Amino acid sequence: MNALPSLSLPLCAALLIAAPAWAQVPLATTVAPQNVVSLSASASMEVPKDQLTIVFSTTREGPDAAQVQSQLKQALDAALAEARKAARPGQVDVQTGNFSLYPRHTAKGPNGWTGSAELVVEGKDMAAISQLAGRIQTLTIARTGFGLSREAREKVDAEVTAQAIARFKARAAEVARQFGFGGWALREVMVQGVDMPPMQPMPRIAMASAAPMAEQALPIEAGKTTVSATVSGSVQLSPR
């Protein structure tokens, strides 16, 4: 078995003496970047709203939970049957919404049951949806709103983001020129997605129970909305 090599005493002393010298070597300092400018640019676009959403609802009350639930189911089934006649993917989409049943309480304790049911209809065929609103008689309109469809959002996202990037580049070139530099190079950048406004609600339309809409189409006017995108970052100015 070979013995481990050992250092001679003079060499060990040399290492011990040299150690403090190594500890005193200063670390390299980080030089702050020069001629770096932070910039931001935004773009916005006004586009027509192309999607309508209508939420229909109804409430029922009674002393028996099963009876209230049955009444809600009958009203919802009738509305669904009518809505499915007009359903077309992307144009008129139909789905059920909230369905709830809970006891009523008074100072004397429980006093019957209250329930509610919702039906949601949305899509790009606003004319068909507005006509459907007049044919649904077992539910009433709870709320409505306009917005952008997925296809419209994707299109405007690409267009507005491209405009914001082009403006960022133009601003960087102009800043470089004004400071007397020959050009610029991108250091870091952040592209904030399209700022989509929330669904814009329509005023609720009051309908008397004794006078149903009876095939009357819902009056609608979608209007327009403004979306925006922002590009921010820093650039390195380069000499001529």
C-alpha positions, 0 to 999 in steps of 0.5 A: 500500500502506497503512502500518501505524498506529503508536502515538505515543511518549507513548501507548507510554510510558503503556502501559509504565507501566501494565503493572506495575499490571495485573500487581499486580491480585489474582486473585479468591479462591474462596470455600469453600461454606458449609453443605454436608454430606456424606451416605451411605445404604445399603439391602439386601435378602435374596432367594432364589437362583434359578439353579443352575450345575453344571460336569461334567468328566472326565480321561483319560490315555494314551501317545498324544495322539490316543487321549486326545483321542478318549476325551475327545471321546466322553465329552463328546459323550455328555454333550452329547447327554443335556444337549441333551434337557433344554435350554431357553433361560433354564431349562436352558442348556448349553455346553462348558467347558475342553478341554485336552490336555498332556504328562506329564513325569517326571524321565526326560522326557515320559511320555504325555498327560493331558487334561480336558473340561468341560460347563457346565449352568446355569439357573433350572429347578433341578429339571430340572438336578438330574435331568439331573445323575443322567442324565449318566454319562460326566462327573462333577460337578466343582463346583456353585453358586447365584446370581441370574439376570439377571432377578432381578439387574435387579429387585433392582437397581431395588428396592434402589437406590430404597430407598437413594435414599429413605433418602438423601433422608430423611437429608438432610431430617433433618440439615437439620432438626437443624441448624435449616435449612429444607431442602436442595438436592442438590450432587453424588451417586454411586449405587453399583450393587447389590453382588452376592455371588459365586456360592455354591459347593455342597460337591462330591459324591463319586461312586464310579466303580463306583457311578454315580448312575443317574438319581438327582437331585442334592439341592439347596437354593438358600437366600438371599443379601443384596444392597446398594446405596449412595448418597453425595454432598453437599447444600447446606442452605438457610435457612428 
